[in-house]
């Protein structure tokens, strides 16, 4: 019995197909099938019902797969222990939400390539719901998300607290700072700005809506922060933005008067992740471009701004 055989075993159970499991394990289907067949012969039991499509795990197979997961988890912990004096290696699959990616990704990719050259990493820009789904399915190792998620099976490591700011069209910027109650009120009291928001797949939209209760629903929904800014630049209305996505010298970026709304940004992993050294490294690298004042909650009022999905 080998760890590789156990990984193949779990892959077949996960994907319901020897062909799909082989593709995700980067081996040929005959190679994977032969190794599982050898494992079954060694154990003297049938682990899968191959007559069904997708293949079904037998009752004994379920017990063995559950134990195989524990064996692989302990093997990962052992590897983490004996490699403690080396830069983190192996592989990393990281998901990051689109409203955080522009501020963090360039620095993170450069730093990972320089400080941990043995680490093979892949980074995916995805909405919150997809990152959570992939963390649970072990298709991602870690996620960078707005929290708290209130998901009991996921572990969160808060990194920093990012204030929100208001962003207005040219020539119509109110006095700074702006009170939340006056968020979309035009200067001089000449009516209200229309609110421009991100689409439903973005958790930042949900947080923005929590601040904008009672205001007119948005007619314009955008797929990215860049499109959001461009629509406001063209006079379509005003919007909210995360601070690190803005040019601090732009006069149309207006901070809030206290209490200042914002969000918590965290590293998140599922129950099967044990690479503590990698988490420590990522924490350090992610905080590189983050101003020191945002690394603690301070006066930032994030009460009530739940992630929302």
C-alpha positions as CSV (number, residue, x, y, z in Angstrom):
1,X,0.0,0.0,0.0
2,X,1.4,3.4,-1.0
3,X,0.3,7.0,-0.4
4,X,0.0,7.4,-4.2
5,X,-2.5,4.5,-4.3
6,X,-4.5,6.2,-1.5
7,X,-4.6,9.5,-3.5
8,X,-5.8,7.6,-6.6
9,X,-8.5,6.0,-4.4
10,X,-9.8,9.3,-3.1
11,X,-9.7,10.8,-6.6
12,X,-12.0,8.1,-8.0
13,X,-14.4,8.5,-5.2
14,X,-14.4,12.3,-5.7
15,X,-14.9,12.3,-9.5
16,X,-16.9,9.2,-9.9
17,X,-14.8,8.1,-12.9
18,X,-11.5,6.4,-13.4
19,X,-10.9,8.5,-16.5
20,X,-11.6,11.8,-14.7
21,X,-9.6,10.8,-11.7
22,X,-6.6,10.0,-13.9
23,X,-6.9,13.4,-15.6
24,X,-6.9,15.2,-12.2
25,X,-4.0,13.1,-11.0
26,X,-2.0,13.7,-14.2
27,X,-1.6,10.0,-15.0
28,X,-3.0,7.7,-17.6
29,X,-6.2,5.9,-16.9
30,X,-4.6,2.4,-17.2
31,X,-1.9,3.4,-14.6
32,X,-4.5,4.6,-12.1
33,X,-6.7,1.6,-12.6
34,X,-3.8,-0.8,-12.2
35,X,-2.7,0.8,-8.9
36,X,-6.3,0.6,-7.5
37,X,-6.6,-3.0,-8.7
38,X,-3.4,-3.9,-6.9
39,X,-4.7,-2.2,-3.7
40,X,-7.9,-4.2,-3.9
41,X,-6.0,-7.4,-4.4
42,X,-3.7,-6.6,-1.4
43,X,-6.7,-5.8,0.8
44,X,-8.9,-8.7,-0.6
45,X,-11.9,-6.4,-1.0
46,X,-13.7,-4.6,-3.8
47,X,-13.6,-0.8,-3.3
48,X,-15.7,0.3,-6.2
49,X,-18.8,-1.0,-8.0
50,X,-17.5,-0.6,-11.6
51,X,-20.8,-1.7,-13.2
52,X,-22.4,1.6,-12.4
53,X,-21.9,4.9,-14.0
54,X,-20.6,6.9,-12.3
55,X,-18.8,4.3,-10.3
56,X,-20.0,3.8,-6.7
57,X,-17.9,3.2,-3.6
58,X,-18.7,0.0,-1.9
59,X,-19.6,-0.1,1.8
60,X,-16.1,-1.4,2.7
61,X,-14.6,1.2,0.3
62,X,-16.3,4.0,2.2
63,X,-14.6,2.9,5.4
64,X,-11.2,2.6,3.7
65,X,-11.5,5.9,2.0
66,X,-12.3,7.7,5.2
67,X,-9.2,6.2,6.8
68,X,-7.1,7.0,3.7
69,X,-8.0,10.6,4.2
70,X,-6.7,10.5,7.7
71,X,-3.5,8.8,6.6
72,X,-2.8,11.4,3.9
73,X,-3.5,14.2,6.4
74,X,-1.0,12.8,8.9
75,X,1.5,12.2,6.1
76,X,1.2,15.9,5.1
77,X,1.7,16.9,8.8
78,X,4.9,14.7,8.9
79,X,6.2,16.3,5.7
80,X,5.5,19.8,7.1
81,X,7.6,18.8,10.2
82,X,10.7,17.5,8.5
83,X,10.8,20.3,6.0
84,X,10.5,23.1,8.6
85,X,14.0,24.4,7.9
86,X,13.4,24.8,4.1
87,X,11.4,27.3,2.1
88,X,7.8,26.0,1.5
89,X,7.7,23.7,-1.6
90,X,5.2,21.4,-3.2
91,X,2.1,22.9,-4.8
92,X,-0.4,25.7,-3.9
93,X,-3.7,26.5,-5.4
94,X,-5.0,29.8,-4.3
95,X,-8.3,31.6,-4.9
96,X,-8.7,35.3,-4.5
97,X,-11.8,37.5,-4.9
98,X,-11.8,40.1,-7.8
99,X,-12.1,43.1,-5.5
100,X,-8.9,42.2,-3.7
101,X,-6.9,40.8,-6.5
102,X,-5.6,44.0,-8.2
103,X,-4.2,45.3,-4.9
104,X,-2.4,42.1,-3.8
105,X,-1.7,39.8,-6.8
106,X,1.2,41.6,-8.5
107,X,3.2,41.8,-5.3
108,X,2.3,38.3,-4.2
109,X,3.3,36.6,-7.4
110,X,6.6,38.4,-7.6
111,X,7.4,37.6,-4.0
112,X,6.4,33.9,-4.1
113,X,8.5,33.4,-7.2
114,X,11.5,35.0,-5.5
115,X,11.3,33.7,-2.0
116,X,10.0,30.2,-2.6
117,X,11.2,29.0,-6.0
118,X,10.4,25.4,-5.3
119,X,6.7,26.1,-4.8
120,X,4.5,25.4,-7.8
121,X,1.6,27.8,-7.4
122,X,-1.6,28.5,-9.4
123,X,-3.8,31.5,-8.6
124,X,-7.5,31.8,-9.6
125,X,-9.5,35.0,-9.5
126,X,-13.0,33.8,-8.5
127,X,-16.2,35.0,-6.6
128,X,-16.6,34.0,-3.0
129,X,-19.1,31.3,-3.6
130,X,-16.8,29.4,-6.0
131,X,-13.8,29.7,-3.7
132,X,-15.8,28.3,-0.8
133,X,-17.0,25.4,-3.0
134,X,-13.5,24.6,-4.3
135,X,-12.0,24.8,-0.8
136,X,-14.5,22.2,0.4
137,X,-13.8,20.0,-2.6
138,X,-10.0,20.4,-2.1
139,X,-9.7,21.9,-5.5
140,X,-8.2,25.0,-3.8
141,X,-5.8,25.0,-0.9
142,X,-6.4,28.5,0.3
143,X,-8.6,31.5,-0.4
144,X,-8.2,35.3,0.2
145,X,-11.8,36.4,1.0
146,X,-13.8,39.0,2.8
147,X,-14.9,37.6,6.1
148,X,-16.4,36.6,8.4
149,X,-18.0,33.8,6.3
150,X,-19.7,32.0,9.2
151,X,-18.8,28.6,7.7
152,X,-18.0,26.2,10.5
153,X,-15.9,23.9,8.4
154,X,-13.5,26.7,7.2
155,X,-10.7,28.3,9.2
156,X,-10.1,32.0,8.8
157,X,-6.9,34.0,9.5
158,X,-7.7,37.7,9.5
159,X,-5.0,39.8,7.7
160,X,-6.2,43.4,7.5
161,X,-9.2,45.6,7.7
162,X,-10.0,47.7,4.6
163,X,-12.2,50.8,4.8
164,X,-14.7,51.7,2.1
165,X,-14.7,55.0,0.3
166,X,-17.2,56.9,-1.8
167,X,-16.4,57.6,-5.5
168,X,-18.1,60.4,-7.3
169,X,-18.4,61.7,-10.9
170,X,-16.2,64.7,-12.0
171,X,-17.5,68.1,-10.9
172,X,-19.9,66.7,-8.4
173,X,-17.8,65.7,-5.4
174,X,-19.4,66.5,-2.0
175,X,-17.5,67.8,1.0
176,X,-15.0,65.4,2.5
177,X,-15.5,63.4,4.6
178,X,-19.0,62.3,3.8
179,X,-21.5,61.0,6.3
180,X,-23.2,57.7,5.5
181,X,-26.6,59.3,5.6
182,X,-25.5,61.7,2.9
183,X,-23.8,59.0,0.7
184,X,-25.7,59.6,-2.5
185,X,-26.9,63.2,-1.9
186,X,-25.6,65.6,-4.6
187,X,-23.7,68.7,-3.5
188,X,-26.0,71.6,-2.6
189,X,-29.0,69.3,-2.1
190,X,-29.8,69.1,-5.8
191,X,-31.3,65.6,-5.8
192,X,-29.6,62.2,-5.4
193,X,-26.9,60.3,-7.3
194,X,-27.9,57.0,-8.8
195,X,-26.0,54.1,-7.1
196,X,-23.8,52.0,-9.4
197,X,-22.9,48.5,-8.1
198,X,-21.1,45.3,-8.9
199,X,-23.1,42.3,-10.1
200,X,-24.7,39.7,-7.7
201,X,-21.7,37.3,-7.8
202,X,-19.5,39.8,-5.9
203,X,-19.6,39.9,-2.1
204,X,-18.6,43.6,-2.2
205,X,-22.0,44.3,-3.8
206,X,-23.8,42.7,-0.8
207,X,-21.7,44.7,1.7
208,X,-22.4,47.9,-0.2
209,X,-26.2,47.2,-0.2
210,X,-26.0,46.8,3.6
211,X,-24.8,50.4,3.8
212,X,-27.3,51.7,1.3
213,X,-30.6,50.4,2.8
214,X,-33.6,52.5,1.9
215,X,-31.9,54.0,-1.2
216,X,-33.1,53.5,-4.8
217,X,-32.0,50.1,-6.3
218,X,-29.2,50.3,-8.8
219,X,-30.1,50.2,-12.5
220,X,-26.5,49.6,-13.5
221,X,-24.5,46.5,-12.3
222,X,-20.9,46.0,-13.4
223,X,-18.7,43.0,-13.6
224,X,-15.5,44.6,-12.3
225,X,-14.2,47.5,-10.3
226,X,-12.6,49.0,-13.4
227,X,-16.0,49.1,-15.2
228,X,-17.6,50.5,-12.1
229,X,-15.1,53.4,-12.0
230,X,-15.5,54.1,-15.7
231,X,-19.3,54.3,-15.4
232,X,-19.0,56.8,-12.6
233,X,-16.4,58.8,-14.6
234,X,-19.0,59.1,-17.4
235,X,-21.6,60.5,-14.9
236,X,-23.8,57.4,-14.5
237,X,-23.9,57.9,-10.7
238,X,-21.7,57.3,-7.7
239,X,-20.4,54.2,-6.1
240,X,-18.5,52.6,-3.2
241,X,-15.0,51.2,-3.5
242,X,-12.5,49.4,-1.3
243,X,-9.7,51.7,-0.2
244,X,-6.8,49.7,-1.7
245,X,-8.5,49.7,-5.1
246,X,-8.2,53.5,-5.3
247,X,-5.7,56.2,-6.1
248,X,-5.4,58.0,-2.8
249,X,-4.6,61.3,-4.7
250,X,-7.8,61.2,-6.7
251,X,-10.0,64.1,-5.5
252,X,-13.2,62.1,-6.3
253,X,-12.3,59.5,-3.7
254,X,-14.0,60.7,-0.5
255,X,-13.5,59.0,2.9
256,X,-16.4,58.4,5.3
257,X,-16.9,60.3,8.5
258,X,-16.8,57.9,11.5
259,X,-18.1,55.3,12.0
260,X,-16.1,54.2,8.9
261,X,-17.5,51.1,7.2
262,X,-15.2,48.5,5.9
263,X,-14.4,44.8,5.6
264,X,-12.2,42.2,7.0
265,X,-9.8,40.3,4.6
266,X,-8.6,36.9,5.6
267,X,-6.8,33.8,4.5
268,X,-9.2,30.9,4.6
269,X,-8.6,27.1,4.3
270,X,-10.6,23.9,4.6
271,X,-10.3,21.1,7.2
272,X,-7.7,19.1,5.3
273,X,-5.0,21.8,5.0
274,X,-2.0,21.5,7.3
275,X,0.8,23.6,5.7
276,X,1.2,26.0,8.5
277,X,4.6,27.4,7.2
278,X,2.9,28.2,3.9
279,X,0.2,30.2,5.7
280,X,2.8,32.1,7.7
281,X,4.7,32.9,4.5
282,X,1.6,34.1,2.7
283,X,0.5,36.2,5.6
284,X,3.8,38.0,5.5
285,X,3.8,38.5,1.7
286,X,0.1,39.6,1.5
287,X,0.7,42.3,4.1
288,X,3.6,43.7,2.1
289,X,1.6,46.3,0.1
290,X,-0.9,46.9,2.9
291,X,-0.4,50.1,4.9
292,X,0.4,49.3,8.6
293,X,-2.6,51.2,9.8
294,X,-4.9,48.7,8.2
295,X,-3.4,45.6,9.9
296,X,-5.4,46.2,13.0
297,X,-9.1,46.9,13.4
298,X,-8.6,50.3,15.0
299,X,-11.7,52.5,14.7
300,X,-12.9,50.7,11.6
301,X,-16.6,49.9,12.1
302,X,-17.3,46.6,10.3
303,X,-20.1,45.5,12.5
304,X,-23.1,44.4,10.4
305,X,-21.1,44.2,7.1
306,X,-21.3,40.5,6.7
307,X,-19.8,38.9,3.7
308,X,-23.1,38.0,2.1
309,X,-21.8,35.3,-0.2
